[in-house]
Amino acid sequence: MRAYWFFAFVLLALAGCMPASPGLRDVANRAVAPETLRVMPPMNQFGAPRPFAPARANAELAQDFLELSFMMESGRPIAQLSRFEGPVSITVTPGAPATVLPDLDRLIARLRQEARIDIRRIPYGETPANITIETLPRARMQRVVPHAACFVVPRVSSWSEFHRNRNSRIMDWTTLETREHVAVFIPNDVAPQEIRDCLHEEVAQALGPLNDLYRLADSVFNDDNFNAVLTGFDMLILRAYYDAELRSGMTRAEVAAALPAILARINPSAPPGAASAASATPRAWITAIETALGPGTREAARPAAAARAVEIARQSGLSDGRLAFSYFALGRLSLGDDPQQSINAFLAARDIYDTIAPGGIHAAHIDMQLAAFALSTGRFDEALRLTGAAMPAATLGENAALLSTLLMIRAEALDGLGRTSQAQQVRLDSLSWGRYGFGTNAELGARLTEIASLTP
């Protein structure tokens, strides 16, 4: 299940930057000129994916595999491995947005090539598919599952089946031995990027692991949602999941015994090393993060919850992505009231991410925030440096919304330096990526105006 709060939170990230310096409180917002959006450039598309292989020992990867595969997100244990046996078919119900089929076909090609899964898309209604993707309005979905951006359920093939059986044990993943029919539900009234991100995470969970782990910095199986598309780690896990040495119904002990040979064969370039004991994520930390970032929390209570997450992570000895994410949340939530605390928190987060995921998507998000702050204080050259540093990771991570936002900040910085014609070209590039990342002209116009208002 992909958490809804992160979409809402990250894609509205710059709202908190507005009062970052005292003078900005008295500056009237500068609206985007209507002609900027009058003739929209074509939507940009990402090129061939370039995933990185995970840079850790196979013994650690085996530990990750077991924790992902034999535990639900709620903490409930799963007694046996379940997967599809034989070729996997996938279909999309009629009426899906135009970007769904191309993005799904691109995902299927990656699953076939990188994870070596025998999967293909079939026309809807031709034969019952193993995986059925149905799109519907977000509000309709969230009346039933309030905090989910999208989700996947077993043993049904339609929303009507899900609705009829949603309170029964039919859809209990822990009771499965072999997967036969699974339904993926995705909103049809959000940006193309949100739809694509849901496709990646939910199809991956329909096929394989059902758990999410906050300690995994290089995976979509992580509720921090920094990674938008399946990573090299994710594809390796799925490849192992469908290895011929495994089968549905195997226990954790049986899978653990088979994994060393499987990983040695499919990931021979892994560095040597033994698995270190993975620290469990404290439930109190998860509660603090969900309070800080989730829906239903009063705005005034969010910074304190983020600070509590930082403290819990420190006290629990978490020096990995969980502490970094705590600092990231604190940085975001303290922008309006305490800019210096915000910057310090972002820098603390980046120090950790630079160690565990150097030059990655996490640092790109932080650099975007720092670039927005630099723009708001008139440090245009610094805004250009930070956005330039972040753009390669945003491109590699296929995050069009982030890339568009970085380009918008660059355009404002170039305008501030008097480089008007260059600024206009960069702004047009931001719109091309923004059509995919944000969707509608209204959303794009709002984001352009929001960033334009940062400039003193």
C-alpha positions in Angstrom: 0.0 0.0 0.0 1.4 3.4 -0.9 0.9 6.0 1.8 -1.2 9.0 0.7 0.4 11.5 3.1 3.8 11.5 1.3 2.3 12.6 -2.1 0.4 15.4 -0.4 3.3 16.4 1.7 6.3 16.3 -0.7 4.5 17.8 -3.7 3.4 20.7 -1.6 6.8 21.1 0.1 7.5 24.6 -0.9 4.5 26.1 0.8 6.4 26.2 4.0 9.3 28.2 2.4 7.2 31.3 1.9 7.9 33.0 5.3 11.5 31.7 5.4 12.9 35.2 5.9 11.1 38.0 7.7 10.8 40.3 4.7 8.9 37.7 2.7 5.9 38.0 5.0 5.2 41.5 3.6 5.9 40.7 -0.1 2.8 40.3 -2.3 2.7 37.0 -4.2 3.8 37.4 -7.9 1.4 35.4 -10.1 2.6 33.7 -13.2 1.8 35.5 -16.4 -1.1 33.8 -18.2 0.9 33.5 -21.5 3.4 31.2 -19.7 0.7 28.4 -19.7 -1.1 29.4 -22.9 0.9 27.2 -25.2 2.1 24.1 -23.3 5.2 22.2 -24.5 5.0 18.5 -25.1 5.1 16.2 -22.1 8.7 15.0 -21.4 9.4 11.2 -21.0 12.3 9.6 -19.2 14.8 7.5 -21.2 15.9 4.0 -20.5 16.1 3.1 -16.8 19.6 2.9 -15.2 19.1 1.0 -11.9 22.1 0.4 -9.6 22.8 -3.0 -8.1 22.6 -2.9 -4.3 26.0 -2.3 -2.8 25.8 -4.7 0.2 26.7 -8.3 0.9 24.3 -11.1 -0.1 24.0 -12.1 3.5 22.4 -8.7 4.2 20.2 -9.0 1.2 19.0 -12.4 2.4 18.1 -10.8 5.7 16.2 -8.0 3.9 14.4 -10.6 1.7 13.2 -12.6 4.8 12.0 -9.5 6.6 10.2 -8.2 3.6 8.6 -11.5 2.7 7.5 -13.0 6.0 6.0 -10.0 7.8 3.1 -7.7 7.0 3.4 -4.0 7.4 1.3 -4.2 10.5 3.8 -6.6 12.1 1.8 -9.7 11.6 4.0 -12.7 10.7 3.5 -14.6 7.4 4.0 -18.3 7.9 4.7 -19.3 4.3 5.9 -17.8 1.0 3.2 -17.1 -1.6 3.7 -16.2 -5.2 2.3 -16.8 -8.7 3.3 -20.2 -10.1 3.8 -20.2 -13.8 3.4 -17.3 -16.3 1.7 -14.2 -14.9 -0.9 -12.2 -16.8 -1.9 -8.6 -16.0 -4.7 -6.5 -17.4 -6.2 -3.0 -17.0 -9.9 -2.3 -16.8 -11.4 0.1 -19.4 -11.4 3.8 -18.8 -7.9 4.2 -17.3 -6.0 7.4 -18.0 -4.0 7.5 -21.2 -0.6 7.2 -19.5 -1.4 3.9 -17.7 -0.8 1.4 -20.5 2.5 2.9 -21.7 3.8 3.1 -18.1 2.6 -0.4 -17.4 4.2 -1.8 -20.5 7.5 -0.1 -19.5 7.3 -1.7 -16.1 6.5 -5.1 -17.5 9.5 -4.9 -19.8 11.7 -4.1 -16.8 10.2 -7.0 -14.8 10.9 -9.4 -17.7 14.4 -8.2 -18.3 15.7 -7.4 -14.8 13.6 -9.6 -12.5 13.3 -12.4 -15.1 9.6 -12.8 -14.4 7.4 -14.4 -17.1 4.8 -11.7 -17.1 2.7 -10.2 -19.9 -0.2 -7.8 -20.4 -3.4 -9.2 -21.9 -6.5 -7.4 -23.1 -9.2 -6.9 -20.5 -11.9 -9.5 -20.6 -10.0 -11.9 -22.8 -9.4 -14.4 -20.0 -9.3 -13.9 -16.2 -5.9 -12.2 -15.4 -3.7 -13.0 -12.5 -3.4 -9.2 -11.7 -6.2 -6.8 -12.6 -5.5 -3.1 -12.3 -8.6 -0.9 -11.8 -8.6 2.9 -11.7 -11.2 5.0 -9.9 -11.6 8.4 -8.3 -9.3 8.9 -5.3 -12.2 10.1 -3.1 -14.1 6.9 -3.7 -11.0 4.8 -2.8 -10.3 6.8 0.3 -13.8 6.5 1.7 -12.9 2.8 2.2 -9.1 3.0 2.8 -8.6 6.6 4.0 -4.8 6.8 4.2 -3.9 4.9 1.0 -2.8 6.5 -2.2 -3.3 3.1 -3.8 -3.4 -0.5 -2.6 -3.4 -4.2 -3.6 -5.6 -7.1 -2.3 -5.7 -10.8 -3.0 -8.4 -13.2 -4.2 -10.5 -10.6 -6.0 -10.4 -9.0 -9.5 -12.6 -5.9 -9.3 -13.6 -3.1 -7.0 -17.1 -4.5 -6.6 -15.6 -7.9 -5.4 -13.3 -6.0 -3.0 -16.2 -3.9 -1.7 -18.4 -7.0 -1.1 -15.6 -8.9 0.7 -13.6 -6.1 2.4 -14.5 -7.3 5.9 -13.9 -11.0 5.3 -10.8 -13.2 5.7 -10.9 -13.8 1.9 -8.5 -10.9 1.5 -6.1 -11.9 4.3 -2.6 -12.2 2.7 -1.4 -14.4 5.6 -3.8 -17.2 4.6 -2.4 -17.5 1.0 -0.3 -20.3 -0.2 -0.3 -19.7 -3.9 -1.4 -16.4 -5.5 -3.9 -16.7 -8.3 -5.9 -13.5 -8.6 -4.9 -10.1 -7.2 -6.5 -6.6 -7.7 -4.6 -3.3 -7.7 -6.6 -0.1 -7.2 -5.1 3.2 -8.3 -6.7 6.7 -8.5 -7.6 8.0 -12.0 -7.8 11.7 -11.1 -4.2 12.4 -10.0 -1.0 13.3 -11.9 0.5 10.7 -14.3 3.5 10.4 -12.0 1.4 9.4 -9.0 -0.3 6.8 -11.1 3.0 5.4 -12.3 4.5 5.4 -8.8 1.4 3.4 -7.7 1.8 1.0 -10.6 5.4 0.2 -9.5 4.8 -0.3 -5.8 1.5 -2.1 -6.0 2.4 -4.4 -8.9 5.7 -5.2 -7.1 3.7 -6.2 -4.0 1.1 -8.1 -6.0 4.0 -10.2 -7.3 6.3 -10.4 -4.2 7.0 -9.0 -0.8 4.2 -7.4 1.2 6.1 -5.6 3.9 7.7 -2.1 3.9 10.8 -1.3 5.8 11.8 2.3 6.8 15.5 1.2 7.0 15.8 0.5 3.3 17.1 3.6 1.6 17.3 2.0 -1.9 13.8 0.5 -2.3 10.2 1.3 -3.0 9.4 -1.1 -0.2 9.8 1.8 2.2 7.0 4.1 3.4 9.2 7.2 3.2 8.4 7.0 -0.6 11.6 8.7 -1.7 12.1 6.1 -4.5 9.4 6.6 -7.1 10.1 3.6 -9.3 11.5 0.1 -8.7 15.2 0.1 -7.9 18.0 -2.3 -8.6 17.5 -3.7 -5.1 13.8 -4.2 -5.7 14.4 -6.1 -9.0 16.9 -8.3 -7.4 14.5 -9.2 -4.6 11.8 -10.0 -7.1 14.2 -12.1 -9.2 15.0 -14.1 -6.1 11.3 -14.3 -5.2 10.6 -16.1 -8.5 13.8 -18.2 -8.6 13.2 -21.9 -9.5 14.7 -22.9 -6.2 11.7 -21.3 -4.3 8.1 -22.3 -4.4 4.8 -21.3 -2.8 4.2 -22.8 0.6 7.9 -22.7 1.8 8.5 -21.7 5.4 10.8 -18.9 6.5 13.4 -21.5 7.5 13.2 -23.3 4.1 13.6 -20.0 2.2 16.5 -18.9 4.5 18.3 -22.1 3.7 17.9 -21.7 -0.1 18.7 -18.0 -0.3 22.5 -18.0 0.0 22.9 -20.2 -3.1 20.3 -18.2 -5.0 21.8 -14.9 -4.3 25.3 -16.1 -5.0 24.1 -17.2 -8.4 22.0 -14.2 -9.4 24.2 -11.5 -7.7 27.8 -12.7 -8.0 29.3 -9.2 -7.9 28.0 -8.5 -4.3 30.7 -7.5 -1.9 31.7 -10.1 0.7 30.5 -9.8 4.3 28.2 -11.2 6.9 24.8 -9.9 7.9 24.8 -7.5 10.8 21.8 -7.5 13.1 19.1 -5.3 11.6 17.5 -3.1 14.2 13.8 -3.1 14.4 11.9 0.1 13.9 10.3 1.2 17.1 6.5 1.5 16.9 6.8 4.8 18.8 9.0 6.2 16.0 6.5 5.1 13.4 3.7 6.7 15.3 5.7 10.0 15.6 6.4 10.0 11.9 2.8 9.3 11.0 1.6 12.0 13.4 4.1 14.5 11.9 3.3 13.8 8.3 0.0 12.1 8.1 -3.5 13.4 7.6 -5.6 14.5 10.5 -2.8 16.1 12.6 -3.1 19.8 13.5 -0.5 21.9 11.8 0.8 23.2 15.1 1.4 19.7 16.4 3.4 18.5 13.4 6.9 20.0 14.3 6.8 18.6 17.8 6.0 15.1 16.4 8.9 15.3 14.0 11.2 16.4 16.8 9.9 13.4 18.8 10.8 11.1 15.9 14.4 12.5 15.9 14.7 11.9 19.6 13.3 8.4 19.5 15.7 7.6 16.6 18.7 8.9 18.6 17.7 7.1 21.8 17.1 3.8 19.8 20.6 4.0 18.2 19.2 4.4 14.7 21.9 6.1 12.6 20.5 5.1 9.2 17.8 6.4 6.9 15.3 6.5 9.8 17.2 9.2 11.6 17.8 11.0 8.4 14.1 10.9 7.5 13.3 12.2 11.0 15.6 15.2 10.4 14.1 15.6 6.9 10.5 15.8 8.4 11.7 18.2 11.1 13.3 20.4 8.4 10.2 20.5 6.4 7.9 21.2 9.3 10.0 24.0 10.9 10.6 26.0 7.7 7.9 28.6 8.5 8.6 29.2 12.2 12.3 28.5 12.6 14.3 28.7 9.4 17.6 28.1 11.1 16.4 24.9 12.8 15.0 23.8 9.5 18.3 24.3 7.7 20.2 22.5 10.5 17.8 19.6 10.2 18.1 19.4 6.5 21.9 19.5 6.7 21.9 16.7 9.4 19.7 14.6 7.1 21.9 15.2 4.1 25.0 14.2 6.1 23.4 10.8 6.8 22.0 10.3 3.3 25.4 11.2 1.8 26.8 8.2 3.8 24.1 5.6 3.0 23.0 6.8 -0.4 25.5 9.2 -1.8 24.3 11.4 -4.6 20.9 9.8 -4.4 17.3 11.0 -4.6 17.2 11.8 -0.8 19.9 14.4 -1.2 18.1 15.8 -4.2 14.9 16.4 -2.2 17.0 18.2 0.5 18.9 20.3 -2.1 15.5 21.4 -3.5 14.5 22.6 -0.1 17.8 24.4 0.4 17.6 25.9 -3.1 14.1 27.3 -2.4 15.5 28.9 0.8 18.5 30.3 -1.1 16.1 31.7 -3.7 13.9 33.3 -1.0 17.0 35.1 0.4 18.2 36.4 -2.9 21.2 34.0 -3.2 20.6 33.2 -6.8 24.0 31.6 -7.5 23.5 29.2 -4.6 20.1 28.3 -5.8 21.6 27.4 -9.2 24.4 25.4 -7.6 21.9 23.4 -5.5 19.4 22.7 -8.2 22.2 21.7 -10.6 23.5 19.2 -8.0 20.0 17.7 -7.5 18.9 17.3 -11.1 20.9 14.2 -12.0 19.4 12.2 -9.1 15.9 13.5 -9.9 16.4 12.3 -13.5 17.9 9.0 -12.6 15.0 8.5 -10.1 12.5 9.4 -12.7 10.9 12.0 -10.5 9.3 14.5 -12.9 7.6 16.5 -10.1 10.9 17.1 -8.4 12.7 17.8 -11.6 10.1 20.3 -12.7 10.3 22.0 -9.3 14.1 22.2 -9.5 13.8 23.8 -13.0 11.3 26.3 -11.8 13.6 27.4 -9.0 16.5 27.6 -11.6 14.3 29.8 -13.8 13.6 32.2 -11.0 17.3 32.3 -10.0 18.3 33.0 -13.6 15.7 35.8 -13.8 17.2 37.2 -10.6 20.6 37.3 -12.2 19.2 39.1 -15.3 19.5 36.0 -17.6 16.0 36.4 -18.9 16.1 34.4 -22.1 17.8 31.5 -20.5 15.3 31.6 -17.6 12.4 31.4 -20.1 13.8 28.3 -21.8 14.4 26.6 -18.4 10.8 27.5 -17.4 9.5 25.8 -20.5 11.5 22.7 -19.7 10.0 22.8 -16.2 6.5 22.7 -17.8 7.4 19.7 -20.0 8.3 17.7 -16.9 5.5 19.3 -14.9 2.9 18.0 -17.2 3.8 14.5 -16.1 4.7 15.3 -12.5 1.8 17.5 -11.7 -0.8 16.7 -14.3 -3.1 19.7 -14.9 -2.4 23.2 -16.0 -4.0 24.4 -12.8 -1.5 22.5 -10.7 1.4 23.7 -12.8 0.2 27.3 -12.6 -0.1 27.0 -8.8 3.4 25.6 -8.5 4.9 28.3 -10.8 3.2 31.0 -8.8 4.2 29.5 -5.5 7.9 29.4 -6.5 7.8 32.9 -8.2 6.5 34.3 -4.9 9.7 33.1 -3.1 11.8 35.6 -5.0 12.4 38.8 -3.0 
